[in-house]
Amino acid sequence: MSDFYPRHQQAQRKQMHYSPNLLTTVQNAIDNSLLSTIEYDSREKGITIRDVEPLAVVYKDRRRNLVAFCHLRNEYRAFRLDRLNMIKVTKQAFAHRDDFNIDEFQDDPSMGGGEVFEEED
């Protein structure tokens, strides 16, 4: 932690799952269909930098997830917001893909089915 934050704020900041501004930034990228670069902390693979096409924020296993098309894996992925270290929204717009179905990422099985896409751990 940086010395920029007083000790009581450092303790409070450690308890925060993600920055309050993160959700706003993610939603802006989704609303405007803007390609974004994320730094994601996966417990299995460590920290990776990925270019993604943000599509939606959903709840999965009681946690918020960014659903995006990942250029690194060349498929749709769900990224837990509490493991997203950084997002940089570019000015480059992307076209929505025809094969995206948000129902495949919903917690509630009654919302639809189909192929299950892998969550980045």
Backbone as CSV, one residue per row, in Angstrom:
resi,resn,N_x,N_y,N_z,CA_x,CA_y,CA_z,C_x,C_y,C_z
1,MET,0.837,-1.191,0.000,0.000,0.000,0.000,0.876,1.247,0.000
2,SER,0.428,2.205,-0.662,1.154,3.455,-0.759,1.003,4.260,0.535
3,ASP,2.012,5.099,0.812,1.932,5.994,1.963,0.950,7.128,1.715
4,PHE,0.414,7.180,0.515,-0.538,8.219,0.154,-1.796,8.143,1.025
5,TYR,-2.192,6.939,1.411,-3.402,6.749,2.213,-3.034,6.626,3.687
6,PRO,-3.734,7.339,4.569,-3.524,7.148,6.013,-3.854,5.706,6.395
7,ARG,-3.319,5.244,7.521,-3.483,3.843,7.943,-4.948,3.401,7.995
8,HIS,-5.837,4.226,8.559,-7.238,3.805,8.662,-7.870,3.651,7.283
9,GLN,-7.455,4.475,6.323,-7.980,4.342,4.966,-7.389,3.116,4.279
10,GLN,-6.138,2.771,4.585,-5.528,1.574,4.001,-6.293,0.335,4.434
11,ALA,-6.631,0.246,5.700,-7.377,-0.906,6.204,-8.756,-0.963,5.549
12,GLN,-9.398,0.177,5.436,-10.711,0.239,4.816,-10.615,-0.130,3.339
13,ARG,-9.586,0.324,2.675,-9.406,0.065,1.248,-9.169,-1.416,0.989
14,LYS,-8.475,-2.127,1.856,-8.225,-3.550,1.687,-9.521,-4.348,1.743
15,GLN,-10.509,-3.862,2.474,-11.771,-4.569,2.614,-12.666,-4.377,1.390
16,MET,-12.409,-3.376,0.578,-13.227,-3.083,-0.582,-12.971,-4.141,-1.653
17,HIS,-14.022,-4.675,-2.230,-13.875,-5.705,-3.253,-13.351,-5.126,-4.553
18,TYR,-13.814,-3.956,-4.923,-13.323,-3.264,-6.103,-13.675,-1.796,-5.993
19,SER,-12.975,-0.999,-6.750,-13.158,0.448,-6.702,-14.584,0.813,-7.096
20,PRO,-15.187,1.781,-6.404,-16.523,2.221,-6.786,-16.561,2.766,-8.213
21,ASN,-15.433,3.291,-8.680,-15.370,3.829,-10.040,-15.241,2.728,-11.086
22,LEU,-14.831,1.541,-10.669,-14.635,0.450,-11.612,-15.934,0.097,-12.324
23,LEU,-17.003,-0.051,-11.575,-18.284,-0.417,-12.168,-18.754,0.652,-13.156
24,THR,-18.562,1.915,-12.814,-18.935,3.013,-13.708,-18.126,2.960,-14.994
25,THR,-16.832,2.711,-14.876,-15.961,2.628,-16.044,-16.342,1.443,-16.925
26,VAL,-16.587,0.293,-16.296,-16.996,-0.900,-17.035,-18.317,-0.632,-17.754
27,GLN,-19.274,-0.021,-17.059,-20.574,0.250,-17.675,-20.446,1.212,-18.838
28,ASN,-19.563,2.189,-18.733,-19.310,3.123,-19.829,-18.786,2.377,-21.058
29,ALA,-17.858,1.457,-20.845,-17.305,0.671,-21.957,-18.396,-0.181,-22.603
30,ILE,-19.263,-0.768,-21.786,-20.361,-1.588,-22.305,-21.343,-0.723,-23.100
31,ASP,-21.781,0.377,-22.494,-22.782,1.243,-23.122,-22.328,1.804,-24.462
32,ASN,-21.015,2.058,-24.584,-20.477,2.665,-25.795,-19.751,1.675,-26.708
33,SER,-19.804,0.380,-26.372,-19.171,-0.683,-27.168,-17.721,-0.353,-27.485
34,LEU,-16.950,-0.078,-26.417,-15.553,0.315,-26.589,-14.617,-0.797,-26.148
35,LEU,-13.684,-1.125,-27.024,-12.649,-2.102,-26.710,-11.911,-1.634,-25.465
36,SER,-11.592,-2.568,-24.581,-10.932,-2.222,-23.327,-9.775,-3.174,-23.060
37,THR,-8.817,-2.689,-22.309,-7.703,-3.509,-21.857,-7.871,-3.689,-20.357
38,ILE,-7.798,-4.938,-19.910,-7.932,-5.213,-18.483,-6.682,-5.908,-17.957
39,GLU,-6.415,-5.676,-16.684,-5.412,-6.444,-15.955,-6.207,-7.308,-15.001
40,TYR,-6.103,-8.625,-15.190,-6.934,-9.562,-14.435,-6.055,-10.479,-13.613
41,ASP,-6.421,-10.636,-12.350,-5.658,-11.472,-11.426,-6.364,-12.811,-11.253
42,SER,-5.891,-13.797,-11.987,-6.450,-15.141,-11.915,-5.648,-15.947,-10.906
43,ARG,-6.335,-16.654,-10.042,-5.618,-17.460,-9.041,-4.818,-18.569,-9.698
44,GLU,-5.280,-19.063,-10.835,-4.597,-20.158,-11.514,-3.466,-19.671,-12.415
45,LYS,-3.693,-18.572,-13.131,-2.743,-18.128,-14.144,-1.960,-16.883,-13.756
46,GLY,-2.265,-16.312,-12.598,-1.594,-15.083,-12.193,-2.200,-13.883,-12.894
47,ILE,-1.432,-12.817,-12.979,-1.920,-11.576,-13.587,-1.702,-11.621,-15.095
48,THR,-2.777,-11.327,-15.825,-2.694,-11.266,-17.283,-3.279,-9.947,-17.762
49,ILE,-2.773,-9.497,-18.902,-3.291,-8.303,-19.569,-4.066,-8.803,-20.787
50,ARG,-5.305,-8.336,-20.924,-6.157,-8.820,-22.002,-6.904,-7.669,-22.675
51,ASP,-7.073,-7.777,-23.965,-7.968,-6.884,-24.691,-9.311,-7.588,-24.752
52,VAL,-10.361,-6.877,-24.350,-11.687,-7.479,-24.288,-12.730,-6.547,-24.905
53,GLU,-13.824,-7.161,-25.326,-15.002,-6.435,-25.785,-16.059,-6.586,-24.694
54,PRO,-16.198,-5.600,-23.805,-17.135,-5.705,-22.678,-18.586,-5.727,-23.165
55,LEU,-19.350,-6.697,-22.655,-20.720,-6.873,-23.125,-21.777,-6.721,-22.044
56,ALA,-21.471,-7.147,-20.820,-22.490,-7.096,-19.766,-21.841,-7.313,-18.410
57,VAL,-22.557,-6.904,-17.365,-22.198,-7.239,-15.989,-23.322,-8.121,-15.465
58,VAL,-22.944,-9.293,-14.967,-23.929,-10.251,-14.464,-23.508,-10.736,-13.088
59,TYR,-24.452,-11.308,-12.379,-24.148,-11.963,-11.113,-23.948,-13.448,-11.376
60,LYS,-22.850,-13.982,-10.864,-22.568,-15.410,-10.951,-22.003,-15.813,-9.601
61,ASP,-22.610,-16.804,-8.976,-22.177,-17.252,-7.652,-22.108,-16.085,-6.667
62,ARG,-23.114,-15.221,-6.704,-23.255,-14.069,-5.810,-22.144,-13.035,-5.968
63,ARG,-21.487,-13.018,-7.099,-20.443,-12.021,-7.376,-20.708,-11.386,-8.733
64,ARG,-20.319,-10.117,-8.847,-20.456,-9.443,-10.136,-19.328,-9.874,-11.063
65,ASN,-19.694,-10.127,-12.296,-18.743,-10.534,-13.321,-18.916,-9.679,-14.562
66,LEU,-17.806,-9.330,-15.173,-17.812,-8.699,-16.482,-17.820,-9.812,-17.508
67,VAL,-18.820,-9.823,-18.367,-18.854,-10.768,-19.475,-18.305,-10.027,-20.686
68,ALA,-17.318,-10.643,-21.334,-16.654,-9.984,-22.455,-16.117,-11.014,-23.428
69,PHE,-15.923,-10.575,-24.662,-15.216,-11.409,-25.610,-13.735,-11.131,-25.401
70,CYS,-12.975,-12.164,-25.068,-11.554,-12.036,-24.751,-10.724,-12.316,-26.003
71,HIS,-9.926,-11.351,-26.421,-9.088,-11.534,-27.595,-7.963,-12.531,-27.337
72,LEU,-7.483,-12.625,-26.113,-6.416,-13.567,-25.777,-6.889,-15.006,-25.955
73,ARG,-8.071,-15.323,-25.470,-8.617,-16.692,-25.534,-9.522,-16.904,-26.747
74,ASN,-9.853,-15.810,-27.432,-10.713,-15.843,-28.613,-12.064,-16.501,-28.330
75,GLU,-12.634,-16.151,-27.167,-13.948,-16.655,-26.790,-14.529,-15.775,-25.688
76,TYR,-15.814,-15.997,-25.398,-16.469,-15.252,-24.334,-15.985,-15.760,-22.991
77,ARG,-15.771,-14.826,-22.064,-15.322,-15.165,-20.715,-16.040,-14.294,-19.709
78,ALA,-16.123,-14.798,-18.481,-16.660,-14.017,-17.361,-15.490,-13.694,-16.439
79,PHE,-15.300,-12.416,-16.147,-14.206,-11.950,-15.301,-14.794,-11.377,-14.016
80,ARG,-14.425,-11.931,-12.881,-14.908,-11.411,-11.602,-14.397,-9.994,-11.396
81,LEU,-15.301,-9.093,-11.043,-14.896,-7.696,-10.850,-13.927,-7.533,-9.690
82,ASP,-14.036,-8.377,-8.663,-13.127,-8.238,-7.529,-11.716,-8.727,-7.853
83,ARG,-11.517,-9.287,-9.028,-10.178,-9.698,-9.461,-9.651,-8.842,-10.612
84,LEU,-10.407,-7.829,-10.962,-10.012,-6.910,-12.023,-9.174,-5.804,-11.399
85,ASN,-7.890,-5.777,-11.693,-6.992,-4.774,-11.111,-7.093,-3.427,-11.818
86,MET,-7.389,-3.466,-13.122,-7.375,-2.234,-13.901,-8.201,-2.449,-15.160
87,ILE,-8.846,-1.385,-15.603,-9.487,-1.374,-16.918,-9.144,-0.057,-17.587
88,LYS,-8.744,-0.158,-18.837,-8.466,1.039,-19.634,-9.377,0.967,-20.853
89,VAL,-10.271,1.926,-20.948,-11.222,1.972,-22.045,-10.578,2.732,-23.200
90,THR,-10.561,2.115,-24.374,-9.981,2.768,-25.544,-11.059,3.569,-26.263
91,LYS,-10.674,4.235,-27.321,-11.634,4.973,-28.139,-12.120,4.129,-29.312
92,GLN,-11.603,2.904,-29.400,-11.943,2.027,-30.520,-13.240,1.274,-30.243
93,ALA,-14.241,1.518,-31.079,-15.526,0.830,-30.942,-15.436,-0.563,-31.550
94,PHE,-16.283,-1.464,-31.068,-16.352,-2.805,-31.652,-17.797,-3.108,-32.022
95,ALA,-17.951,-3.987,-32.995,-19.289,-4.413,-33.423,-19.693,-5.627,-32.600
96,HIS,-20.941,-5.654,-32.171,-21.423,-6.799,-31.393,-21.458,-8.035,-32.266
97,ARG,-21.093,-9.149,-31.673,-21.076,-10.432,-32.379,-22.462,-11.061,-32.326
98,ASP,-22.813,-11.746,-33.391,-24.141,-12.356,-33.496,-24.331,-13.538,-32.558
99,ASP,-23.246,-14.180,-32.142,-23.372,-15.417,-31.358,-23.425,-15.193,-29.854
100,PHE,-23.432,-13.946,-29.387,-23.459,-13.693,-27.956,-24.863,-13.866,-27.398
101,ASN,-24.963,-14.614,-26.279,-26.239,-14.830,-25.605,-26.004,-14.677,-24.104
102,ILE,-26.488,-13.596,-23.542,-26.250,-13.310,-22.123,-26.847,-14.378,-21.217
103,ASP,-27.914,-15.041,-21.668,-28.557,-16.069,-20.843,-27.589,-17.184,-20.469
104,GLU,-26.570,-17.396,-21.265,-25.598,-18.454,-20.987,-24.704,-18.128,-19.796
105,PHE,-24.778,-16.885,-19.323,-23.945,-16.461,-18.201,-24.741,-16.220,-16.928
106,GLN,-26.035,-16.401,-16.964,-26.884,-16.110,-15.823,-26.779,-17.199,-14.764
107,ASP,-26.898,-16.807,-13.496,-26.944,-17.761,-12.384,-28.190,-18.628,-12.432
108,ASP,-29.301,-18.025,-12.806,-30.583,-18.709,-12.779,-30.724,-19.616,-13.997
109,PRO,-30.779,-20.947,-13.808,-30.868,-21.846,-14.950,-32.149,-21.661,-15.761
110,SER,-33.176,-21.068,-15.181,-34.417,-20.855,-15.922,-34.286,-19.722,-16.942
111,MET,-33.160,-19.003,-16.885,-32.946,-17.903,-17.818,-32.522,-18.390,-19.199
112,GLY,-32.343,-19.662,-19.358,-31.916,-20.186,-20.652,-30.777,-21.138,-20.428
113,GLY,-30.347,-21.734,-21.477,-29.280,-22.724,-21.332,-28.294,-22.595,-22.448
114,GLY,-27.803,-23.726,-22.847,-26.840,-23.720,-23.930,-25.455,-23.960,-23.412
115,GLU,-24.521,-23.629,-24.235,-23.122,-23.855,-23.934,-22.710,-23.055,-22.713
116,VAL,-21.900,-23.646,-21.852,-21.390,-22.963,-20.676,-20.002,-22.445,-21.007
117,PHE,-19.815,-21.145,-20.861,-18.524,-20.542,-21.141,-17.694,-20.515,-19.876
118,GLU,-16.411,-20.627,-20.040,-15.499,-20.722,-18.910,-15.336,-19.382,-18.215
119,GLU,-15.335,-19.429,-16.880,-15.050,-18.260,-16.067,-13.556,-18.224,-15.821
120,GLU,-12.978,-17.039,-15.893,-11.565,-16.875,-15.572,-11.419,-16.868,-14.069
121,ASP,-10.715,-17.839,-13.511,-10.519,-17.921,-12.066,-9.398,-17.072,-11.616
